[in-house]
């Protein structure tokens, strides 16, 4: 299991997920007044970049700390 230090990363990634879903809803399915009010509020590309950067960091740490001593590790 991952140490407890990764829980804040998970919570922040959940927030980033919510922002991306909100942006997609606003752009594609929201009423016109909602779209006009919230369009441009969240820079979706930056949010996705931060999400994947954090995911890569967590996965890299897991590979380095947890899986390095397993059979077949390179």
PQR file with spaces between the fields and no chain letter, atoms N, CA, C, O and H, PARSE charges and radii, in Angstrom:
ATOM       1  N    UNK     1       0.839   -1.200    0.000 -0.4000 1.5000
ATOM       2  CA   UNK     1       0.000    0.000    0.000 -0.0000 2.0000
ATOM       3  C    UNK     1       0.877    1.254    0.000  0.5500 1.7000
ATOM       4  O    UNK     1       2.026    1.239    0.441 -0.5500 1.4000
ATOM       5  N    UNK     2       0.298    2.321   -0.503 -0.4000 1.5000
ATOM       6  CA   UNK     2       1.009    3.588   -0.490 -0.0000 2.0000
ATOM       7  C    UNK     2       1.002    4.168    0.920  0.5500 1.7000
ATOM       8  O    UNK     2       0.024    4.008    1.650 -0.5500 1.4000
ATOM       9  H    UNK     2      -0.636    2.333   -0.861  0.4000 1.0000
ATOM      10  N    UNK     3       2.067    4.830    1.305 -0.4000 1.5000
ATOM      11  CA   UNK     3       2.077    5.492    2.610 -0.0000 2.0000
ATOM      12  C    UNK     3       1.019    6.592    2.670  0.5500 1.7000
ATOM      13  O    UNK     3       0.497    7.025    1.643 -0.5500 1.4000
ATOM      14  H    UNK     3       2.862    4.960    0.712  0.4000 1.0000
ATOM      15  N    UNK     4       0.717    7.028    3.865 -0.4000 1.5000
ATOM      16  CA   UNK     4      -0.304    8.055    4.061 -0.0000 2.0000
ATOM      17  C    UNK     4       0.070    9.388    3.422  0.5500 1.7000
ATOM      18  O    UNK     4      -0.803   10.233    3.220 -0.5500 1.4000
ATOM      19  H    UNK     4       1.141    6.677    4.700  0.4000 1.0000
ATOM      20  N    UNK     5       1.324    9.593    3.103 -0.4000 1.5000
ATOM      21  CA   UNK     5       1.744   10.865    2.520 -0.0000 2.0000
ATOM      22  C    UNK     5       1.141   11.104    1.143  0.5500 1.7000
ATOM      23  O    UNK     5       1.176   12.232    0.652 -0.5500 1.4000
ATOM      24  H    UNK     5       2.033    8.906    3.267  0.4000 1.0000
ATOM      25  N    UNK     6       0.588   10.073    0.505 -0.4000 1.5000
ATOM      26  CA   UNK     6       0.011   10.242   -0.827 -0.0000 2.0000
ATOM      27  C    UNK     6      -1.459   10.637   -0.791  0.5500 1.7000
ATOM      28  O    UNK     6      -2.020   10.970   -1.835 -0.5500 1.4000
ATOM      29  H    UNK     6       0.559    9.157    0.904  0.4000 1.0000
ATOM      30  N    UNK     7      -2.095   10.612    0.359 -0.4000 1.5000
ATOM      31  CA   UNK     7      -3.508   10.983    0.436 -0.0000 2.0000
ATOM      32  C    UNK     7      -3.784   12.418    0.015  0.5500 1.7000
ATOM      33  O    UNK     7      -4.772   12.645   -0.683 -0.5500 1.4000
ATOM      34  H    UNK     7      -1.639   10.342    1.207  0.4000 1.0000
ATOM      35  N    UNK     8      -2.971   13.401    0.397 -0.4000 1.5000
ATOM      36  CA   UNK     8      -3.224   14.755   -0.117 -0.0000 2.0000
ATOM      37  C    UNK     8      -3.133   14.831   -1.639  0.5500 1.7000
ATOM      38  O    UNK     8      -3.881   15.582   -2.264 -0.5500 1.4000
ATOM      39  H    UNK     8      -2.169   13.216    0.964  0.4000 1.0000
ATOM      40  N    UNK     9      -2.222   14.059   -2.243 -0.4000 1.5000
ATOM      41  CA   UNK     9      -2.144   14.026   -3.708 -0.0000 2.0000
ATOM      42  C    UNK     9      -3.441   13.497   -4.298  0.5500 1.7000
ATOM      43  O    UNK     9      -3.936   14.029   -5.292 -0.5500 1.4000
ATOM      44  H    UNK     9      -1.614   13.449   -1.735  0.4000 1.0000
ATOM      45  N    UNK    10      -3.990   12.460   -3.695 -0.4000 1.5000
ATOM      46  CA   UNK    10      -5.246   11.898   -4.185 -0.0000 2.0000
ATOM      47  C    UNK    10      -6.384   12.884   -4.065  0.5500 1.7000
ATOM      48  O    UNK    10      -7.206   12.995   -4.974 -0.5500 1.4000
ATOM      49  H    UNK    10      -3.588   12.028   -2.887  0.4000 1.0000
ATOM      50  N    UNK    11      -6.445   13.603   -2.955 -0.4000 1.5000
ATOM      51  CA   UNK    11      -7.502   14.600   -2.772 -0.0000 2.0000
ATOM      52  C    UNK    11      -7.361   15.732   -3.786  0.5500 1.7000
ATOM      53  O    UNK    11      -8.360   16.198   -4.333 -0.5500 1.4000
ATOM      54  H    UNK    11      -5.777   13.512   -2.217  0.4000 1.0000
ATOM      55  N    UNK    12      -6.148   16.172   -4.037 -0.4000 1.5000
ATOM      56  CA   UNK    12      -5.935   17.245   -5.007 -0.0000 2.0000
ATOM      57  C    UNK    12      -6.254   16.768   -6.422  0.5500 1.7000
ATOM      58  O    UNK    12      -6.820   17.516   -7.219 -0.5500 1.4000
ATOM      59  H    UNK    12      -5.336   15.794   -3.592  0.4000 1.0000
ATOM      60  N    UNK    13      -5.890   15.517   -6.735 -0.4000 1.5000
ATOM      61  CA   UNK    13      -6.219   14.965   -8.049 -0.0000 2.0000
ATOM      62  C    UNK    13      -7.730   14.847   -8.221  0.5500 1.7000
ATOM      63  O    UNK    13      -8.243   15.060   -9.320 -0.5500 1.4000
ATOM      64  H    UNK    13      -5.430   14.909   -6.088  0.4000 1.0000
ATOM      65  N    UNK    14      -8.444   14.513   -7.157 -0.4000 1.5000
ATOM      66  CA   UNK    14      -9.907   14.464   -7.215 -0.0000 2.0000
ATOM      67  C    UNK    14     -10.474   15.848   -7.507  0.5500 1.7000
ATOM      68  O    UNK    14     -11.406   15.977   -8.301 -0.5500 1.4000
ATOM      69  H    UNK    14      -8.027   14.340   -6.264  0.4000 1.0000
ATOM      70  N    UNK    15      -9.933   16.869   -6.887 -0.4000 1.5000
ATOM      71  CA   UNK    15     -10.361   18.238   -7.171 -0.0000 2.0000
ATOM      72  C    UNK    15     -10.102   18.596   -8.629  0.5500 1.7000
ATOM      73  O    UNK    15     -10.960   19.186   -9.286 -0.5500 1.4000
ATOM      74  H    UNK    15      -9.175   16.765   -6.242  0.4000 1.0000
ATOM      75  N    UNK    16      -8.926   18.243   -9.137 -0.4000 1.5000
ATOM      76  CA   UNK    16      -8.610   18.515  -10.534 -0.0000 2.0000
ATOM      77  C    UNK    16      -9.560   17.774  -11.470  0.5500 1.7000
ATOM      78  O    UNK    16      -9.998   18.327  -12.479 -0.5500 1.4000
ATOM      79  H    UNK    16      -8.229   17.763   -8.603  0.4000 1.0000
ATOM      80  N    UNK    17      -9.881   16.517  -11.135 -0.4000 1.5000
ATOM      81  CA   UNK    17     -10.867   15.768  -11.925 -0.0000 2.0000
ATOM      82  C    UNK    17     -12.198   16.502  -11.969  0.5500 1.7000
ATOM      83  O    UNK    17     -12.817   16.628  -13.025 -0.5500 1.4000
ATOM      84  H    UNK    17      -9.525   16.068  -10.315  0.4000 1.0000
ATOM      85  N    UNK    18     -12.625   16.980  -10.819 -0.4000 1.5000
ATOM      86  CA   UNK    18     -13.896   17.707  -10.755 -0.0000 2.0000
ATOM      87  C    UNK    18     -13.884   18.963  -11.613  0.5500 1.7000
ATOM      88  O    UNK    18     -14.883   19.286  -12.256 -0.5500 1.4000
ATOM      89  H    UNK    18     -12.122   16.877   -9.961  0.4000 1.0000
ATOM      90  N    UNK    19     -12.766   19.670  -11.629 -0.4000 1.5000
ATOM      91  CA   UNK    19     -12.667   20.870  -12.461 -0.0000 2.0000
ATOM      92  C    UNK    19     -12.749   20.540  -13.948  0.5500 1.7000
ATOM      93  O    UNK    19     -13.370   21.275  -14.716 -0.5500 1.4000
ATOM      94  H    UNK    19     -11.954   19.407  -11.107  0.4000 1.0000
ATOM      95  N    UNK    20     -12.123   19.435  -14.353 -0.4000 1.5000
ATOM      96  CA   UNK    20     -12.189   19.034  -15.761 -0.0000 2.0000
ATOM      97  C    UNK    20     -13.616   18.635  -16.129  0.5500 1.7000
ATOM      98  O    UNK    20     -14.113   19.033  -17.183 -0.5500 1.4000
ATOM      99  H    UNK    20     -11.619   18.838  -13.729  0.4000 1.0000
ATOM     100  N    UNK    21     -14.279   17.857  -15.279 -0.4000 1.5000
ATOM     101  CA   UNK    21     -15.666   17.465  -15.541 -0.0000 2.0000
ATOM     102  C    UNK    21     -16.556   18.701  -15.606  0.5500 1.7000
ATOM     103  O    UNK    21     -17.422   18.798  -16.476 -0.5500 1.4000
ATOM     104  H    UNK    21     -13.876   17.534  -14.423  0.4000 1.0000
ATOM     105  N    UNK    22     -16.350   19.641  -14.694 -0.4000 1.5000
ATOM     106  CA   UNK    22     -17.128   20.875  -14.695 -0.0000 2.0000
ATOM     107  C    UNK    22     -16.934   21.657  -15.984  0.5500 1.7000
ATOM     108  O    UNK    22     -17.893   22.190  -16.544 -0.5500 1.4000
ATOM     109  H    UNK    22     -15.647   19.562  -13.987  0.4000 1.0000
ATOM     110  N    UNK    23     -15.694   21.725  -16.455 -0.4000 1.5000
ATOM     111  CA   UNK    23     -15.431   22.456  -17.696 -0.0000 2.0000
ATOM     112  C    UNK    23     -16.090   21.765  -18.890  0.5500 1.7000
ATOM     113  O    UNK    23     -16.660   22.430  -19.755 -0.5500 1.4000
ATOM     114  H    UNK    23     -14.915   21.292  -16.001  0.4000 1.0000
ATOM     115  N    UNK    24     -16.014   20.442  -18.939 -0.4000 1.5000
ATOM     116  CA   UNK    24     -16.659   19.727  -20.042 -0.0000 2.0000
ATOM     117  C    UNK    24     -18.179   19.908  -19.993  0.5500 1.7000
ATOM     118  O    UNK    24     -18.819   20.092  -21.029 -0.5500 1.4000
ATOM     119  H    UNK    24     -15.551   19.902  -18.236  0.4000 1.0000
ATOM     120  N    UNK    25     -18.746   19.857  -18.806 -0.4000 1.5000
ATOM     121  CA   UNK    25     -20.187   20.071  -18.676 -0.0000 2.0000
ATOM     122  C    UNK    25     -20.562   21.473  -19.130  0.5500 1.7000
ATOM     123  O    UNK    25     -21.531   21.657  -19.866 -0.5500 1.4000
ATOM     124  H    UNK    25     -18.226   19.708  -17.964  0.4000 1.0000
ATOM     125  N    UNK    26     -19.792   22.458  -18.687 -0.4000 1.5000
ATOM     126  CA   UNK    26     -20.077   23.841  -19.051 -0.0000 2.0000
ATOM     127  C    UNK    26     -19.974   24.051  -20.557  0.5500 1.7000
ATOM     128  O    UNK    26     -20.784   24.780  -21.132 -0.5500 1.4000
ATOM     129  H    UNK    26     -19.004   22.308  -18.089  0.4000 1.0000
ATOM     130  N    UNK    27     -19.003   23.431  -21.201 -0.4000 1.5000
ATOM     131  CA   UNK    27     -18.802   23.629  -22.635 -0.0000 2.0000
ATOM     132  C    UNK    27     -19.800   22.859  -23.487  0.5500 1.7000
ATOM     133  O    UNK    27     -20.130   23.296  -24.589 -0.5500 1.4000
ATOM     134  H    UNK    27     -18.345   22.839  -20.734  0.4000 1.0000
ATOM     135  N    UNK    28     -20.287   21.722  -22.999 -0.4000 1.5000
ATOM     136  CA   UNK    28     -21.048   20.839  -23.871 -0.0000 2.0000
ATOM     137  C    UNK    28     -22.496   20.601  -23.484  0.5500 1.7000
ATOM     138  O    UNK    28     -23.318   20.355  -24.367 -0.5500 1.4000
ATOM     139  H    UNK    28     -20.018   21.367  -22.104  0.4000 1.0000
ATOM     140  N    UNK    29     -22.846   20.661  -22.220 -0.4000 1.5000
ATOM     141  CA   UNK    29     -24.188   20.234  -21.819 -0.0000 2.0000
ATOM     142  C    UNK    29     -24.941   21.250  -20.977  0.5500 1.7000
ATOM     143  O    UNK    29     -26.127   21.063  -20.705 -0.5500 1.4000
ATOM     144  H    UNK    29     -22.179   20.860  -21.502  0.4000 1.0000
ATOM     145  N    UNK    30     -24.299   22.290  -20.571 -0.4000 1.5000
ATOM     146  CA   UNK    30     -24.932   23.261  -19.673 -0.0000 2.0000
ATOM     147  C    UNK    30     -25.879   24.174  -20.452  0.5500 1.7000
ATOM     148  O    UNK    30     -25.738   24.335  -21.664 -0.5500 1.4000
ATOM     149  H    UNK    30     -23.336   22.443  -20.791  0.4000 1.0000
ATOM     150  N    UNK    31     -26.842   24.770  -19.751 -0.4000 1.5000
ATOM     151  CA   UNK    31     -27.688   25.772  -20.400 -0.0000 2.0000
ATOM     152  C    UNK    31     -26.853   26.970  -20.866  0.5500 1.7000
ATOM     153  O    UNK    31     -25.728   27.176  -20.409 -0.5500 1.4000
ATOM     154  H    UNK    31     -26.957   24.639  -18.766  0.4000 1.0000
ATOM     155  N    UNK    32     -27.414   27.735  -21.762 -0.4000 1.5000
ATOM     156  CA   UNK    32     -26.677   28.854  -22.361 -0.0000 2.0000
ATOM     157  C    UNK    32     -26.226   29.855  -21.312  0.5500 1.7000
ATOM     158  O    UNK    32     -25.085   30.315  -21.362 -0.5500 1.4000
ATOM     159  H    UNK    32     -28.328   27.568  -22.133  0.4000 1.0000
ATOM     160  N    UNK    33     -27.089   30.208  -20.360 -0.4000 1.5000
ATOM     161  CA   UNK    33     -26.698   31.186  -19.332 -0.0000 2.0000
ATOM     162  C    UNK    33     -25.547   30.664  -18.478  0.5500 1.7000
ATOM     163  O    UNK    33     -24.684   31.435  -18.058 -0.5500 1.4000
ATOM     164  H    UNK    33     -28.015   29.834  -20.319  0.4000 1.0000
ATOM     165  N    UNK    34     -25.533   29.352  -18.218 -0.4000 1.5000
ATOM     166  CA   UNK    34     -24.458   28.729  -17.443 -0.0000 2.0000
ATOM     167  C    UNK    34     -23.161   28.803  -18.250  0.5500 1.7000
ATOM     168  O    UNK    34     -22.106   29.151  -17.721 -0.5500 1.4000
ATOM     169  H    UNK    34     -26.235   28.726  -18.558  0.4000 1.0000
ATOM     170  N    UNK    35     -23.256   28.471  -19.534 -0.4000 1.5000
ATOM     171  CA   UNK    35     -22.093   28.504  -20.414 -0.0000 2.0000
ATOM     172  C    UNK    35     -21.500   29.916  -20.482  0.5500 1.7000
ATOM     173  O    UNK    35     -20.284   30.090  -20.400 -0.5500 1.4000
ATOM     174  H    UNK    35     -24.113   28.188  -19.964  0.4000 1.0000
ATOM     175  N    UNK    36     -22.362   30.911  -20.631 -0.4000 1.5000
ATOM     176  CA   UNK    36     -21.874   32.288  -20.724 -0.0000 2.0000
ATOM     177  C    UNK    36     -21.212   32.745  -19.431  0.5500 1.7000
ATOM     178  O    UNK    36     -20.253   33.517  -19.461 -0.5500 1.4000
ATOM     179  H    UNK    36     -23.350   30.770  -20.698  0.4000 1.0000
ATOM     180  N    UNK    37     -21.711   32.281  -18.317 -0.4000 1.5000
ATOM     181  CA   UNK    37     -21.170   32.719  -17.027 -0.0000 2.0000
ATOM     182  C    UNK    37     -19.828   32.064  -16.691  0.5500 1.7000
ATOM     183  O    UNK    37     -18.938   32.722  -16.152 -0.5500 1.4000
ATOM     184  H    UNK    37     -22.490   31.654  -18.292  0.4000 1.0000
ATOM     185  N    UNK    38     -19.676   30.773  -17.007 -0.4000 1.5000
ATOM     186  CA   UNK    38     -18.497   30.028  -16.560 -0.0000 2.0000
ATOM     187  C    UNK    38     -17.462   29.748  -17.636  0.5500 1.7000
ATOM     188  O    UNK    38     -16.395   29.228  -17.311 -0.5500 1.4000
ATOM     189  H    UNK    38     -20.399   30.239  -17.445  0.4000 1.0000
ATOM     190  N    UNK    39     -17.715   30.060  -18.883 -0.4000 1.5000
ATOM     191  CA   UNK    39     -16.736   29.813  -19.938 -0.0000 2.0000
ATOM     192  C    UNK    39     -15.488   30.668  -19.691  0.5500 1.7000
ATOM     193  O    UNK    39     -15.583   31.867  -19.431 -0.5500 1.4000
ATOM     194  H    UNK    39     -18.582   30.482  -19.147  0.4000 1.0000
ATOM     195  N    UNK    40     -14.363   30.049  -19.775 -0.4000 1.5000
ATOM     196  CA   UNK    40     -13.098   30.755  -19.563 -0.0000 2.0000
ATOM     197  C    UNK    40     -12.673   30.842  -18.118  0.5500 1.7000
ATOM     198  O    UNK    40     -11.603   31.373  -17.820 -0.5500 1.4000
ATOM     199  H    UNK    40     -14.286   29.075  -19.986  0.4000 1.0000
ATOM     200  N    UNK    41     -13.493   30.328  -17.208 -0.4000 1.5000
ATOM     201  CA   UNK    41     -13.144   30.407  -15.797 -0.0000 2.0000
ATOM     202  C    UNK    41     -12.048   29.413  -15.422  0.5500 1.7000
ATOM     203  O    UNK    41     -11.171   29.724  -14.617 -0.5500 1.4000
ATOM     204  H    UNK    41     -14.362   29.897  -17.451  0.4000 1.0000
ATOM     205  N    UNK    42     -12.101   28.220  -16.006 -0.4000 1.5000
ATOM     206  CA   UNK    42     -11.130   27.180  -15.688 -0.0000 2.0000
ATOM     207  C    UNK    42     -10.287   26.859  -16.921  0.5500 1.7000
ATOM     208  O    UNK    42     -10.835   26.460  -17.948 -0.5500 1.4000
ATOM     209  H    UNK    42     -12.814   27.967  -16.660  0.4000 1.0000
ATOM     210  N    UNK    43      -8.980   27.024  -16.841 -0.4000 1.5000
ATOM     211  CA   UNK    43      -8.116   26.646  -17.967 -0.0000 2.0000
ATOM     212  C    UNK    43      -7.904   25.132  -17.971  0.5500 1.7000
ATOM     213  O    UNK    43      -7.014   24.623  -17.289 -0.5500 1.4000
ATOM     214  H    UNK    43      -8.535   27.348  -16.006  0.4000 1.0000
ATOM     215  N    UNK    44      -8.712   24.426  -18.729 -0.4000 1.5000
ATOM     216  CA   UNK    44      -8.730   22.970  -18.711 -0.0000 2.0000
ATOM     217  C    UNK    44      -7.422   22.317  -19.082  0.5500 1.7000
ATOM     218  O    UNK    44      -7.054   21.308  -18.481 -0.5500 1.4000
ATOM     219  H    UNK    44      -9.435   24.839  -19.282  0.4000 1.0000
ATOM     220  N    UNK    45      -6.706   22.856  -20.053 -0.4000 1.5000
ATOM     221  CA   UNK    45      -5.454   22.235  -20.472 -0.0000 2.0000
ATOM     222  C    UNK    45      -4.424   22.252  -19.349  0.5500 1.7000
ATOM     223  O    UNK    45      -3.690   21.280  -19.169 -0.5500 1.4000
ATOM     224  H    UNK    45      -7.006   23.676  -20.541  0.4000 1.0000
ATOM     225  N    UNK    46      -4.362   23.323  -18.608 -0.4000 1.5000
ATOM     226  CA   UNK    46      -3.416   23.403  -17.492 -0.0000 2.0000
ATOM     227  C    UNK    46      -3.800   22.435  -16.380  0.5500 1.7000
ATOM     228  O    UNK    46      -2.933   21.816  -15.763 -0.5500 1.4000
ATOM     229  H    UNK    46      -4.958   24.112  -18.754  0.4000 1.0000
ATOM     230  N    UNK    47      -5.100   22.306  -16.126 -0.4000 1.5000
ATOM     231  CA   UNK    47      -5.561   21.380  -15.089 -0.0000 2.0000
ATOM     232  C    UNK    47      -5.205   19.948  -15.466  0.5500 1.7000
ATOM     233  O    UNK    47      -4.739   19.184  -14.621 -0.5500 1.4000
ATOM     234  H    UNK    47      -5.804   22.809  -16.627  0.4000 1.0000
ATOM     235  N    UNK    48      -5.418   19.576  -16.720 -0.4000 1.5000
ATOM     236  CA   UNK    48      -5.076   18.223  -17.180 -0.0000 2.0000
ATOM     237  C    UNK    48      -3.574   18.001  -17.088  0.5500 1.7000
ATOM     238  O    UNK    48      -3.137   16.925  -16.680 -0.5500 1.4000
ATOM     239  H    UNK    48      -5.796   20.197  -17.407  0.4000 1.0000
ATOM     240  N    UNK    49      -2.778   18.995  -17.459 -0.4000 1.5000
ATOM     241  CA   UNK    49      -1.323   18.864  -17.369 -0.0000 2.0000
ATOM     242  C    UNK    49      -0.888   18.630  -15.920  0.5500 1.7000
ATOM     243  O    UNK    49      -0.071   17.747  -15.662 -0.5500 1.4000
ATOM     244  H    UNK    49      -3.133   19.869  -17.791  0.4000 1.0000
ATOM     245  N    UNK    50      -1.414   19.397  -14.985 -0.4000 1.5000
ATOM     246  CA   UNK    50      -1.043   19.230  -13.576 -0.0000 2.0000
ATOM     247  C    UNK    50      -1.465   17.854  -13.073  0.5500 1.7000
ATOM     248  O    UNK    50      -0.717   17.208  -12.339 -0.5500 1.4000
ATOM     249  H    UNK    50      -2.078   20.114  -15.195  0.4000 1.0000
ATOM     250  N    UNK    51      -2.670   17.397  -13.463 -0.4000 1.5000
ATOM     251  CA   UNK    51      -3.150   16.081  -13.054 -0.0000 2.0000
ATOM     252  C    UNK    51      -2.186   14.981  -13.515  0.5500 1.7000
ATOM     253  O    UNK    51      -1.797   14.122  -12.725 -0.5500 1.4000
ATOM     254  H    UNK    51      -3.277   17.923  -14.059  0.4000 1.0000
ATOM     255  N    UNK    52      -1.804   15.013  -14.797 -0.4000 1.5000
ATOM     256  CA   UNK    52      -0.921   13.969  -15.296 -0.0000 2.0000
ATOM     257  C    UNK    52       0.492   14.094  -14.736  0.5500 1.7000
ATOM     258  O    UNK    52       1.159   13.079  -14.539 -0.5500 1.4000
ATOM     259  H    UNK    52      -2.121   15.711  -15.439  0.4000 1.0000
ATOM     260  N    UNK    53       0.956   15.289  -14.480 -0.4000 1.5000
ATOM     261  CA   UNK    53       2.270   15.460  -13.866 -0.0000 2.0000
ATOM     262  C    UNK    53       2.279   14.878  -12.455  0.5500 1.7000
ATOM     263  O    UNK    53       3.229   14.196  -12.071 -0.5500 1.4000
ATOM     264  H    UNK    53       0.414   16.114  -14.640  0.4000 1.0000
ATOM     265  N    UNK    54       1.233   15.141  -11.689 -0.4000 1.5000
ATOM     266  CA   UNK    54       1.159   14.579  -10.337 -0.0000 2.0000
ATOM     267  C    UNK    54       1.030   13.064  -10.382  0.5500 1.7000
ATOM     268  O    UNK    54       1.637   12.366   -9.570 -0.5500 1.4000
ATOM     269  H    UNK    54       0.461   15.695  -12.001  0.4000 1.0000
ATOM     270  N    UNK    55       0.241   12.547  -11.327 -0.4000 1.5000
ATOM     271  CA   UNK    55       0.099   11.099  -11.455 -0.0000 2.0000
ATOM     272  C    UNK    55       1.434   10.453  -11.796  0.5500 1.7000
ATOM     273  O    UNK    55       1.778    9.407  -11.247 -0.5500 1.4000
ATOM     274  H    UNK    55      -0.252   13.114  -11.987  0.4000 1.0000
ATOM     275  N    UNK    56       2.179   11.067  -12.692 -0.4000 1.5000
ATOM     276  CA   UNK    56       3.491   10.543  -13.034 -0.0000 2.0000
ATOM     277  C    UNK    56       4.434   10.545  -11.850  0.5500 1.7000
ATOM     278  O    UNK    56       5.226    9.618  -11.682 -0.5500 1.4000
ATOM     279  H    UNK    56       1.899   11.916  -13.139  0.4000 1.0000
ATOM     280  N    UNK    57       4.357   11.584  -11.023 -0.4000 1.5000
ATOM     281  CA   UNK    57       5.194   11.644   -9.831 -0.0000 2.0000
ATOM     282  C    UNK    57       4.849   10.511   -8.869  0.5500 1.7000
ATOM     283  O    UNK    57       5.742    9.833   -8.362 -0.5500 1.4000
ATOM     284  H    UNK    57       3.714   12.338  -11.160  0.4000 1.0000
ATOM     285  N    UNK    58       3.563   10.305   -8.618 -0.4000 1.5000
ATOM     286  CA   UNK    58       3.132    9.256   -7.681 -0.0000 2.0000
ATOM     287  C    UNK    58       3.506    7.878   -8.221  0.5500 1.7000
ATOM     288  O    UNK    58       3.987    7.035   -7.463 -0.5500 1.4000
ATOM     289  H    UNK    58       2.837   10.856   -9.031  0.4000 1.0000
ATOM     290  N    UNK    59       3.299    7.634   -9.501 -0.4000 1.5000
ATOM     291  CA   UNK    59       3.655    6.343  -10.084 -0.0000 2.0000
ATOM     292  C    UNK    59       5.166    6.134  -10.055  0.5500 1.7000
ATOM     293  O    UNK    59       5.633    5.032   -9.765 -0.5500 1.4000
ATOM     294  H    UNK    59       2.909    8.318  -10.117  0.4000 1.0000
ATOM     295  N    UNK    60       5.928    7.174  -10.352 -0.4000 1.5000
ATOM     296  CA   UNK    60       7.383    7.072  -10.280 -0.0000 2.0000
ATOM     297  C    UNK    60       7.874    6.760   -8.880  0.5500 1.7000
ATOM     298  O    UNK    60       8.784    5.950   -8.703 -0.5500 1.4000
ATOM     299  H    UNK    60       5.548    8.069  -10.588  0.4000 1.0000
ATOM     300  N    UNK    61       7.278    7.395   -7.887 -0.4000 1.5000
ATOM     301  CA   UNK    61       7.641    7.105   -6.500 -0.0000 2.0000
ATOM     302  C    UNK    61       7.295    5.665   -6.132  0.5500 1.7000
ATOM     303  O    UNK    61       8.068    4.998   -5.445 -0.5500 1.4000
ATOM     304  H    UNK    61       6.539    8.053   -8.030  0.4000 1.0000
ATOM     305  N    UNK    62       6.146    5.186   -6.582 -0.4000 1.5000
ATOM     306  CA   UNK    62       5.745    3.813   -6.290 -0.0000 2.0000
ATOM     307  C    UNK    62       6.719    2.819   -6.916  0.5500 1.7000
ATOM     308  O    UNK    62       7.101    1.838   -6.279 -0.5500 1.4000
ATOM     309  H    UNK    62       5.518    5.729   -7.141  0.4000 1.0000
ATOM     310  N    UNK    63       7.113    3.067   -8.140 -0.4000 1.5000
ATOM     311  CA   UNK    63       8.066    2.173   -8.804 -0.0000 2.0000
ATOM     312  C    UNK    63       9.396    2.184   -8.065  0.5500 1.7000
ATOM     313  O    UNK    63      10.011    1.136   -7.869 -0.5500 1.4000
ATOM     314  H    UNK    63       6.802    3.864   -8.658  0.4000 1.0000
ATOM     315  N    UNK    64       9.833    3.352   -7.661 -0.4000 1.5000
ATOM     316  CA   UNK    64      11.128    3.470   -6.991 -0.0000 2.0000
ATOM     317  C    UNK    64      11.119    2.880   -5.589  0.5500 1.7000
ATOM     318  O    UNK    64      12.088    2.232   -5.192 -0.5500 1.4000
ATOM     319  H    UNK    64       9.333    4.203   -7.821  0.4000 1.0000
ATOM     320  N    UNK    65      10.060    3.087   -4.837 -0.4000 1.5000
ATOM     321  CA   UNK    65      10.046    2.673   -3.425 -0.0000 2.0000
ATOM     322  C    UNK    65       9.430    1.303   -3.179  0.5500 1.7000
ATOM     323  O    UNK    65       9.840    0.614   -2.245 -0.5500 1.4000
ATOM     324  H    UNK    65       9.273    3.613   -5.159  0.4000 1.0000
ATOM     325  N    UNK    66       8.476    0.893   -3.972 -0.4000 1.5000
ATOM     326  CA   UNK    66       7.738   -0.325   -3.670 -0.0000 2.0000
ATOM     327  C    UNK    66       8.149   -1.479   -4.578  0.5500 1.7000
ATOM     328  O    UNK    66       8.354   -2.599   -4.109 -0.5500 1.4000
ATOM     329  H    UNK    66       8.143    1.453   -4.731  0.4000 1.0000
ATOM     330  N    UNK    67       8.268   -1.211   -5.858 -0.4000 1.5000
ATOM     331  CA   UNK    67       8.460   -2.300   -6.805 -0.0000 2.0000
ATOM     332  C    UNK    67       9.911   -2.563   -7.189  0.5500 1.7000
ATOM     333  O    UNK    67      10.172   -3.483   -7.964 -0.5500 1.4000
ATOM     334  H    UNK    67       8.101   -0.301   -6.239  0.4000 1.0000
ATOM     335  N    UNK    68      10.859   -1.793   -6.675 -0.4000 1.5000
ATOM     336  CA   UNK    68      12.262   -1.958   -7.099 -0.0000 2.0000
ATOM     337  C    UNK    68      12.870   -3.293   -6.694  0.5500 1.7000
ATOM     338  O    UNK    68      13.779   -3.777   -7.369 -0.5500 1.4000
ATOM     339  H    UNK    68      10.647   -1.046   -6.045  0.4000 1.0000
ATOM     340  N    UNK    69      12.395   -3.900   -5.616 -0.4000 1.5000
ATOM     341  CA   UNK    69      12.980   -5.149   -5.122 -0.0000 2.0000
ATOM     342  C    UNK    69      12.190   -6.385   -5.559  0.5500 1.7000
ATOM     343  O    UNK    69      12.520   -7.499   -5.153 -0.5500 1.4000
ATOM     344  H    UNK    69      11.657   -3.507   -5.068  0.4000 1.0000
ATOM     345  N    UNK    70      11.182   -6.208   -6.357 -0.4000 1.5000
ATOM     346  CA   UNK    70      10.357   -7.342   -6.793 -0.0000 2.0000
ATOM     347  C    UNK    70      11.066   -8.116   -7.910  0.5500 1.7000
ATOM     348  O    UNK    70      11.881   -7.551   -8.639 -0.5500 1.4000
ATOM     349  H    UNK    70      10.914   -5.303   -6.687  0.4000 1.0000
ATOM     350  N    UNK    71      10.755   -9.402   -8.038 -0.4000 1.5000
ATOM     351  CA   UNK    71      11.329  -10.175   -9.149 -0.0000 2.0000
ATOM     352  C    UNK    71      10.940   -9.573  -10.501  0.5500 1.7000
ATOM     353  O    UNK    71       9.792   -9.172  -10.692 -0.5500 1.4000
ATOM     354  H    UNK    71      10.093   -9.861   -7.446  0.4000 1.0000
ATOM     355  N    UNK    72      11.854   -9.511  -11.403 -0.4000 1.5000
ATOM     356  CA   UNK    72      11.605   -8.971  -12.728 -0.0000 2.0000
ATOM     357  C    UNK    72      11.796   -7.474  -12.823  0.5500 1.7000
ATOM     358  O    UNK    72      11.609   -6.891  -13.891 -0.5500 1.4000
ATOM     359  H    UNK    72      12.786   -9.836  -11.248  0.4000 1.0000
ATOM     360  N    UNK    73      12.168   -6.841  -11.713 -0.4000 1.5000
ATOM     361  CA   UNK    73      12.397   -5.386  -11.746 -0.0000 2.0000
ATOM     362  C    UNK    73      13.686   -5.124  -12.526  0.5500 1.7000
ATOM     363  O    UNK    73      14.691   -5.812  -12.353 -0.5500 1.4000
ATOM     364  H    UNK    73      12.320   -7.315  -10.846  0.4000 1.0000
ATOM     365  N    UNK    74      13.624   -4.126  -13.375 -0.4000 1.5000
ATOM     366  CA   UNK    74      14.774   -3.835  -14.239 -0.0000 2.0000
ATOM     367  C    UNK    74      15.679   -2.913  -13.620  0.5500 1.7000
ATOM     368  O    UNK    74      16.700   -2.560  -14.211 -0.5500 1.4000
ATOM     369  H    UNK    74      12.807   -3.568  -13.516  0.4000 1.0000
